[in-house]
Amino acid sequence: MSLLDSVLGALANSQPGVQPPAPGATQGTPGSVLLSTVISMLANGQHPQGAGVGGLGDLVGRFTQGGMGDVIGSWIGHGQNAPMSGDQITKVLGSDVIGQIASQLGLSHGDAAGQLSQMLPEVINRLTPQGQAPSGGLGGMDDILASLTKK
């Protein structure tokens, strides 16, 4: 079971009346906070908890500039997702972004980058089921969370 499946499963099986952390939350289980951070990164426009990443288009641009456009392309397109290491994601996003995420999660830089490198491909893959990025972006944080939790 993937990290994303575990987090979504835990949210789905939470006690009645218990809501998942709001996108951008800094408290909760490390997995739910990581998911919230990833959602904030992918939402249209920049959000403070999104570590300065301004949506899917900005993320694609960063990967392309970092020589990893084919990797994020595999996450968006059909077929197998190309793997990415924590070191590679740190190179693409920068140590400042990873540091901010690590601080939100209460983890070391390496652990935060490793977890992000596992969850980000899965989230992007699930949010782009047609094999291409939507021209208008993925929408706001609530839209993204709703898309991820659809049955």
C-alpha positions in Angstrom: 0.0 0.0 0.0 1.4 3.4 -0.9 1.9 6.3 1.4 -1.0 8.2 -0.3 -3.3 5.2 0.0 -2.4 4.9 3.7 -3.2 8.6 4.4 -6.4 8.6 2.4 -7.5 5.4 4.0 -6.8 6.8 7.5 -8.8 9.9 6.6 -11.7 7.7 5.3 -11.7 5.5 8.4 -11.5 8.3 10.9 -14.1 8.7 13.5 -17.5 10.2 12.4 -17.4 13.9 12.6 -13.6 14.0 12.4 -12.5 16.1 9.4 -9.2 15.7 7.6 -6.8 18.6 8.2 -7.5 21.6 6.1 -5.2 22.0 3.2 -2.2 23.9 4.5 -2.5 22.5 8.0 0.6 22.2 10.1 -0.8 19.9 12.7 -2.0 16.3 12.4 -0.3 13.0 11.5 2.9 13.5 9.5 1.2 11.8 6.5 -1.9 14.1 6.6 0.3 17.2 7.0 2.4 16.0 4.0 -0.7 15.5 1.9 -1.9 18.9 2.9 1.4 20.5 1.9 1.4 18.7 -1.5 -2.2 19.8 -2.1 -1.1 23.4 -1.3 1.8 23.1 -3.7 -0.5 22.0 -6.5 -3.3 24.4 -5.9 -3.6 27.3 -8.4 -1.8 30.3 -6.9 0.7 30.3 -4.1 -0.2 29.4 -0.6 2.1 29.8 2.4 2.0 26.1 3.3 2.7 25.2 -0.3 6.4 26.0 0.2 6.3 28.7 -2.5 5.3 26.4 -5.3 2.5 28.1 -7.4 0.5 25.2 -8.7 1.1 22.3 -11.1 2.3 24.6 -14.0 5.0 26.1 -11.7 6.0 22.6 -10.6 6.3 21.3 -14.2 8.4 24.4 -15.0 10.8 23.7 -12.1 11.1 20.0 -13.1 11.8 21.0 -16.7 14.4 23.6 -15.7 16.0 21.0 -13.5 16.3 18.5 -16.3 13.6 16.3 -14.9 10.7 17.2 -17.2 10.5 13.6 -18.4 9.9 12.4 -14.8 7.0 14.7 -14.0 5.7 14.0 -17.5 5.5 10.3 -16.6 3.4 11.2 -13.5 1.0 13.2 -15.6 0.9 10.9 -18.6 -0.4 7.4 -18.9 1.9 4.5 -18.0 4.4 3.8 -15.2 5.4 6.7 -13.0 9.2 7.3 -13.1 10.7 7.2 -9.7 12.4 10.1 -8.0 14.8 10.1 -5.1 14.7 12.5 -2.2 18.0 14.0 -3.5 16.5 14.6 -6.9 13.5 16.3 -5.5 15.7 18.5 -3.3 17.7 19.5 -6.4 14.5 20.4 -8.4 12.7 22.2 -5.6 15.7 23.6 -3.7 16.8 23.0 -0.2 14.8 26.0 1.1 11.5 24.5 -0.1 12.5 21.1 1.4 13.5 22.9 4.6 10.2 24.5 4.9 8.4 21.2 4.3 10.6 19.5 6.8 9.8 22.1 9.4 6.1 21.7 8.8 6.4 17.9 9.2 8.9 18.0 12.1 11.3 15.8 10.1 14.9 16.0 8.8 15.5 17.4 5.3 16.3 13.9 4.0 13.2 12.3 5.5 10.9 15.0 4.3 12.4 14.9 0.8 12.1 11.1 0.8 8.4 11.1 1.8 7.7 13.9 -0.7 9.4 11.9 -3.5 7.0 9.1 -2.7 3.7 11.0 -2.4 4.1 13.7 -5.0 4.1 11.3 -8.0 1.0 9.5 -6.7 -0.9 12.7 -6.1 -0.1 14.1 -9.5 -0.9 10.8 -11.2 -4.3 10.6 -9.6 -5.1 14.2 -10.3 -4.4 13.9 -14.1 -6.3 10.7 -15.0 -6.7 11.9 -18.6 -2.9 11.8 -19.1 -2.5 15.6 -19.4 -2.5 18.6 -17.1 -5.7 20.6 -17.2 -5.2 23.9 -19.0 -6.7 25.8 -16.2 -4.7 24.1 -13.5 -6.0 21.7 -10.9 -8.2 24.2 -9.1 -8.1 25.2 -5.5 -7.1 23.2 -2.5 -10.7 22.0 -1.7 -11.1 20.9 -5.4 -7.9 18.9 -5.2 -8.8 17.2 -1.9 -12.2 16.3 -3.3 -10.7 14.8 -6.4 -8.3 12.7 -4.4 -11.0 11.3 -2.1 -13.5 10.4 -4.8 -14.4 6.8 -4.8 
